[in-house]
């Protein structure tokens, strides 16, 4: 799990950056669940599932 602070609303957002299967990966965008601000992109085979740790 990685954490990043949203530059728009200041929330601390945690997201999953791990991959399970090596061959089926793609880039997924991570947006803030609080204000929908773009935070980063993750190269993964799953969904980053961002959630707020601290507002």
Backbone torsions as a table, in degrees:
resi	resn	phi	psi	omega
1	UNK	NA	140.8	176.3
2	UNK	-120.0	156.3	178.3
3	UNK	-124.2	146.2	177.9
4	UNK	-147.0	148.9	177.2
5	UNK	-98.5	132.3	179.6
6	UNK	-70.0	126.3	179.8
7	UNK	-72.6	-16.7	-177.4
8	UNK	-87.7	-51.7	-174.8
9	UNK	-111.7	-9.7	177.1
10	UNK	84.7	2.3	-179.9
11	UNK	-69.1	145.1	173.5
12	UNK	-90.4	120.4	-175.9
13	UNK	-114.9	131.7	176.7
14	UNK	-108.3	138.5	-179.9
15	UNK	-143.6	155.5	-178.8
16	UNK	-87.0	126.2	-179.5
17	UNK	-117.1	15.8	-176.9
18	UNK	-90.6	151.4	174.7
19	UNK	-117.8	145.8	178.4
20	UNK	-103.7	-49.4	-178.6
21	UNK	-104.0	126.3	-175.7
22	UNK	-70.2	-31.0	-171.3
23	UNK	-88.3	-12.0	-171.1
24	UNK	-116.1	39.1	-175.8
25	UNK	-95.0	155.0	177.1
26	UNK	-154.0	166.5	178.0
27	UNK	-80.9	132.2	176.8
28	UNK	-123.0	136.0	178.2
29	UNK	-83.2	145.1	175.5
30	UNK	-113.8	119.3	177.5
31	UNK	-113.5	152.6	178.1
32	UNK	-67.1	127.0	178.4
33	UNK	-67.8	-19.3	-177.9
34	UNK	-82.1	-47.4	-174.1
35	UNK	-125.2	0.2	178.5
36	UNK	67.4	21.5	176.3
37	UNK	-72.4	137.5	176.1
38	UNK	-66.2	130.4	-179.5
39	UNK	-109.9	-49.7	-176.5
40	UNK	-168.0	176.9	172.5
41	UNK	-119.4	146.0	-179.2
42	UNK	-125.9	135.4	176.3
43	UNK	-93.9	101.6	-172.1
44	UNK	-147.8	167.3	175.2
45	UNK	-101.4	2.6	-179.0
46	UNK	-123.9	-159.5	177.2
47	UNK	-108.0	131.0	-175.7
48	UNK	-62.3	-23.0	176.6
49	UNK	49.8	63.6	-179.6
50	UNK	-71.4	140.9	175.4
51	UNK	-144.3	153.0	-175.4
52	UNK	-81.7	130.9	175.3
53	UNK	-94.0	-42.6	-178.2
54	UNK	-150.6	130.6	176.9
55	UNK	-86.3	NA	NA
